[in-house]
Amino acid sequence: MIATTSHRAVVALRYAASASEQKIAATPSRMVSSPVASSSRLSLATPIAAPPSRPFVSIPTRSTLTSAGRQTTLRQQKLASLPRLTPPSHRTLATHAPTLTSKPENPEEPNVYKKGDPTILLTERAVKQLLKIALKDKDKAARLGLRIAVEPGGCHGYQYKMELEEGEEGQDGPGEEDDFRFQATQESGEIPPLPILIDSISLTLLQGSTIDYVTELIGSQFAIKDNPQAKGAGCGCGVSWEPIV
């Protein structure tokens, strides 16, 4: 009876020990798959990123500001020593006064003689163009002339009109009784430049003006520059202008 009881006790102890071993054997697998242990190992292997570097900002000192001021002064002195360029609209044009070859005895506008014989000026470019036209039409150059007139109209009250005029055959040159005829001089050449024809009324508003030949985007043409009788710069179109009252 005693042997049977001890045998049962030994069997029970063996069964309990076997169950404990099975439980312990199953425990490591769960520990390996534990996310806590895995994440802790990864965090230790991951390098720590360095903080972003800030740009270096230099604070100007008193000596730096003084040096910059000296450089600015030297730059201004160099610019002041350079020759100043005059805008094209204010440059002095090379001009000469053409000869008044004929004038009316009784003009329609008597005030044209108020300051003596009226005068105009021609630029070298205008003279060259007048000569070019004369050489182009040699056969009728003696009957051609450049007519310049002032007519009412435009946004400022008056406007210039310039066109070639051809006189009739047998006539002593182009022009009418009330015209003033100005002839540009030519040093050499058989054919002189075309004359300038201006009536007395228009010449009263053109005395002292400069006749130029300009080239612009819209083309080349004769133009009136520096008219002492005009008020201000005139219209932006360059044609219409207001006379001085």
BELDABEL-V62697 format. One record per residue. N is the residue number from 1. SS is DSSP state (H for helix, E for strand, - for the rest). PSI is psi in degrees with one decimal (NA if undefined). BURIAL is + if it has 9 or more other ideal C-beta (glycine too) atoms within 8 Angstrom, else -. Layout:
n->N ss->SS psi->PSI burial->BURIAL
n->N ss->SS psi->PSI burial->BURIAL
This chain:
n->1 ss->- psi->-42.7 burial->-
n->2 ss->H psi->-38.9 burial->-
n->3 ss->H psi->-36.4 burial->-
n->4 ss->H psi->-41.1 burial->-
n->5 ss->H psi->-42.8 burial->-
n->6 ss->H psi->-33.8 burial->-
n->7 ss->H psi->-40.1 burial->-
n->8 ss->H psi->-36.2 burial->-
n->9 ss->H psi->-39.5 burial->-
n->10 ss->H psi->-41.7 burial->-
n->11 ss->H psi->-41.9 burial->-
n->12 ss->H psi->-40.3 burial->-
n->13 ss->H psi->-42.0 burial->-
n->14 ss->H psi->-39.6 burial->-
n->15 ss->H psi->-41.6 burial->-
n->16 ss->H psi->-40.0 burial->-
n->17 ss->H psi->-40.4 burial->-
n->18 ss->H psi->-40.0 burial->-
n->19 ss->H psi->-38.8 burial->-
n->20 ss->H psi->-39.8 burial->-
n->21 ss->H psi->-41.4 burial->-
n->22 ss->H psi->-39.2 burial->-
n->23 ss->H psi->-40.5 burial->-
n->24 ss->H psi->-37.5 burial->-
n->25 ss->H psi->-32.6 burial->-
n->26 ss->H psi->-20.6 burial->-
n->27 ss->H psi->-41.4 burial->-
n->28 ss->H psi->-34.5 burial->-
n->29 ss->H psi->-39.3 burial->-
n->30 ss->H psi->-34.3 burial->-
n->31 ss->H psi->-35.5 burial->-
n->32 ss->H psi->-38.6 burial->-
n->33 ss->- psi->4.8 burial->-
n->34 ss->- psi->126.4 burial->-
n->35 ss->H psi->-24.8 burial->-
n->36 ss->H psi->-46.4 burial->-
n->37 ss->H psi->-39.2 burial->+
n->38 ss->H psi->-45.5 burial->+
n->39 ss->H psi->-33.9 burial->-
n->40 ss->H psi->-36.7 burial->-
n->41 ss->H psi->-39.8 burial->-
n->42 ss->H psi->-41.0 burial->-
n->43 ss->H psi->-31.7 burial->-
n->44 ss->H psi->-29.5 burial->-
n->45 ss->H psi->-20.8 burial->-
n->46 ss->- psi->127.7 burial->-
n->47 ss->- psi->151.8 burial->-
n->48 ss->- psi->124.8 burial->-
n->49 ss->- psi->139.8 burial->-
n->50 ss->- psi->148.3 burial->-
n->51 ss->- psi->147.8 burial->-
n->52 ss->- psi->140.1 burial->-
n->53 ss->- psi->142.3 burial->-
n->54 ss->- psi->141.2 burial->-
n->55 ss->- psi->145.6 burial->-
n->56 ss->- psi->123.6 burial->-
n->57 ss->- psi->119.6 burial->-
n->58 ss->- psi->133.4 burial->-
n->59 ss->- psi->119.8 burial->-
n->60 ss->- psi->134.4 burial->-
n->61 ss->- psi->176.8 burial->-
n->62 ss->H psi->-36.6 burial->-
n->63 ss->H psi->-36.8 burial->-
n->64 ss->H psi->-43.8 burial->-
n->65 ss->H psi->-38.2 burial->+
n->66 ss->H psi->-41.0 burial->-
n->67 ss->H psi->-41.0 burial->-
n->68 ss->H psi->-39.0 burial->+
n->69 ss->H psi->-38.1 burial->-
n->70 ss->H psi->-40.9 burial->-
n->71 ss->H psi->-39.4 burial->-
n->72 ss->H psi->-40.7 burial->-
n->73 ss->H psi->-42.9 burial->-
n->74 ss->H psi->-38.8 burial->-
n->75 ss->H psi->-41.3 burial->-
n->76 ss->H psi->-38.5 burial->-
n->77 ss->H psi->-38.7 burial->-
n->78 ss->H psi->-40.8 burial->-
n->79 ss->H psi->-36.4 burial->-
n->80 ss->H psi->-28.9 burial->-
n->81 ss->H psi->-15.0 burial->-
n->82 ss->- psi->148.0 burial->-
n->83 ss->- psi->137.2 burial->-
n->84 ss->- psi->136.4 burial->-
n->85 ss->- psi->131.1 burial->-
n->86 ss->- psi->133.9 burial->-
n->87 ss->- psi->151.2 burial->-
n->88 ss->H psi->-35.0 burial->-
n->89 ss->H psi->-16.8 burial->-
n->90 ss->H psi->8.0 burial->-
n->91 ss->- psi->146.3 burial->-
n->92 ss->- psi->122.3 burial->-
n->93 ss->- psi->142.4 burial->-
n->94 ss->- psi->116.6 burial->-
n->95 ss->E psi->165.8 burial->+
n->96 ss->E psi->155.1 burial->+
n->97 ss->- psi->121.4 burial->-
n->98 ss->- psi->162.9 burial->+
n->99 ss->E psi->133.3 burial->-
n->100 ss->E psi->102.8 burial->+
n->101 ss->E psi->-24.5 burial->-
n->102 ss->E psi->149.3 burial->-
n->103 ss->- psi->153.6 burial->-
n->104 ss->- psi->145.7 burial->+
n->105 ss->- psi->-39.2 burial->-
n->106 ss->- psi->80.8 burial->-
n->107 ss->- psi->156.1 burial->+
n->108 ss->- psi->-27.9 burial->-
n->109 ss->- psi->98.5 burial->+
n->110 ss->H psi->-24.1 burial->-
n->111 ss->H psi->-5.6 burial->-
n->112 ss->H psi->-23.8 burial->+
n->113 ss->H psi->14.9 burial->+
n->114 ss->- psi->-35.6 burial->-
n->115 ss->- psi->27.5 burial->-
n->116 ss->- psi->-162.5 burial->-
n->117 ss->- psi->131.1 burial->-
n->118 ss->- psi->154.9 burial->+
n->119 ss->- psi->155.1 burial->-
n->120 ss->- psi->171.3 burial->+
n->121 ss->E psi->148.5 burial->+
n->122 ss->E psi->137.2 burial->+
n->123 ss->E psi->163.5 burial->+
n->124 ss->H psi->-35.4 burial->+
n->125 ss->H psi->-38.8 burial->+
n->126 ss->H psi->-41.3 burial->+
n->127 ss->H psi->-43.3 burial->+
n->128 ss->H psi->-38.1 burial->+
n->129 ss->H psi->-39.0 burial->+
n->130 ss->H psi->-38.7 burial->+
n->131 ss->H psi->-37.2 burial->+
n->132 ss->H psi->-41.3 burial->-
n->133 ss->H psi->-40.0 burial->+
n->134 ss->H psi->-40.8 burial->+
n->135 ss->H psi->-28.4 burial->-
n->136 ss->H psi->-36.5 burial->-
n->137 ss->- psi->69.7 burial->-
n->138 ss->- psi->-35.1 burial->-
n->139 ss->- psi->-35.0 burial->-
n->140 ss->- psi->18.9 burial->-
n->141 ss->H psi->-31.8 burial->+
n->142 ss->H psi->-18.2 burial->-
n->143 ss->H psi->2.3 burial->+
n->144 ss->E psi->151.6 burial->+
n->145 ss->E psi->157.2 burial->+
n->146 ss->E psi->112.9 burial->+
n->147 ss->E psi->125.3 burial->+
n->148 ss->E psi->127.6 burial->+
n->149 ss->E psi->157.9 burial->+
n->150 ss->E psi->124.9 burial->+
n->151 ss->E psi->150.7 burial->-
n->152 ss->E psi->143.3 burial->-
n->153 ss->- psi->178.5 burial->-
n->154 ss->- psi->175.7 burial->+
n->155 ss->- psi->-10.4 burial->-
n->156 ss->- psi->8.0 burial->+
n->157 ss->- psi->-38.8 burial->+
n->158 ss->E psi->157.1 burial->+
n->159 ss->E psi->154.3 burial->+
n->160 ss->E psi->149.7 burial->+
n->161 ss->E psi->125.5 burial->+
n->162 ss->E psi->131.1 burial->+
n->163 ss->E psi->157.4 burial->-
n->164 ss->E psi->138.2 burial->+
n->165 ss->E psi->135.3 burial->+
n->166 ss->E psi->126.2 burial->-
n->167 ss->- psi->166.4 burial->+
n->168 ss->- psi->157.1 burial->-
n->169 ss->- psi->140.1 burial->-
n->170 ss->- psi->-11.9 burial->-
n->171 ss->- psi->146.5 burial->-
n->172 ss->- psi->73.1 burial->-
n->173 ss->- psi->168.5 burial->+
n->174 ss->- psi->166.9 burial->+
n->175 ss->- psi->170.2 burial->+
n->176 ss->- psi->180.0 burial->-
n->177 ss->- psi->-31.5 burial->-
n->178 ss->- psi->11.8 burial->+
n->179 ss->E psi->145.3 burial->+
n->180 ss->E psi->133.6 burial->+
n->181 ss->E psi->121.8 burial->+
n->182 ss->E psi->133.4 burial->+
n->183 ss->E psi->123.1 burial->+
n->184 ss->- psi->139.4 burial->+
n->185 ss->- psi->146.6 burial->-
n->186 ss->- psi->126.3 burial->+
n->187 ss->- psi->-42.1 burial->-
n->188 ss->- psi->160.6 burial->-
n->189 ss->- psi->145.1 burial->-
n->190 ss->- psi->-33.3 burial->-
n->191 ss->- psi->126.0 burial->-
n->192 ss->- psi->164.2 burial->+
n->193 ss->- psi->160.8 burial->+
n->194 ss->- psi->145.8 burial->+
n->195 ss->E psi->164.0 burial->+
n->196 ss->E psi->128.6 burial->+
n->197 ss->E psi->124.3 burial->+
n->198 ss->E psi->129.6 burial->+
n->199 ss->E psi->164.7 burial->+
n->200 ss->H psi->-37.4 burial->+
n->201 ss->H psi->-44.3 burial->+
n->202 ss->H psi->-36.2 burial->+
n->203 ss->H psi->-27.5 burial->+
n->204 ss->H psi->-31.2 burial->+
n->205 ss->- psi->3.3 burial->+
n->206 ss->- psi->1.7 burial->+
n->207 ss->- psi->131.3 burial->+
n->208 ss->- psi->1.4 burial->+
n->209 ss->- psi->160.6 burial->+
n->210 ss->E psi->129.5 burial->+
n->211 ss->E psi->121.8 burial->+
n->212 ss->E psi->165.3 burial->+
n->213 ss->E psi->114.0 burial->+
n->214 ss->E psi->155.1 burial->+
n->215 ss->E psi->120.0 burial->-
n->216 ss->E psi->-177.1 burial->-
n->217 ss->- psi->-32.6 burial->-
n->218 ss->- psi->-9.6 burial->-
n->219 ss->E psi->-173.4 burial->-
n->220 ss->E psi->143.1 burial->-
n->221 ss->E psi->163.1 burial->-
n->222 ss->E psi->145.8 burial->+
n->223 ss->E psi->152.1 burial->+
n->224 ss->E psi->126.9 burial->+
n->225 ss->E psi->145.2 burial->+
n->226 ss->- psi->59.3 burial->-
n->227 ss->- psi->114.0 burial->+
n->228 ss->- psi->-18.5 burial->-
n->229 ss->- psi->-5.5 burial->+
n->230 ss->E psi->147.4 burial->+
n->231 ss->E psi->117.2 burial->-
n->232 ss->- psi->-159.6 burial->-
n->233 ss->- psi->-5.6 burial->-
n->234 ss->- psi->-163.9 burial->+
n->235 ss->- psi->158.0 burial->+
n->236 ss->- psi->-19.7 burial->-
n->237 ss->- psi->-16.8 burial->-
n->238 ss->- psi->4.6 burial->-
n->239 ss->- psi->-47.0 burial->+
n->240 ss->E psi->144.2 burial->+
n->241 ss->E psi->167.5 burial->+
n->242 ss->E psi->127.3 burial->+
n->243 ss->E psi->155.5 burial->+
n->244 ss->- psi->124.4 burial->-
n->245 ss->- psi->NA burial->-
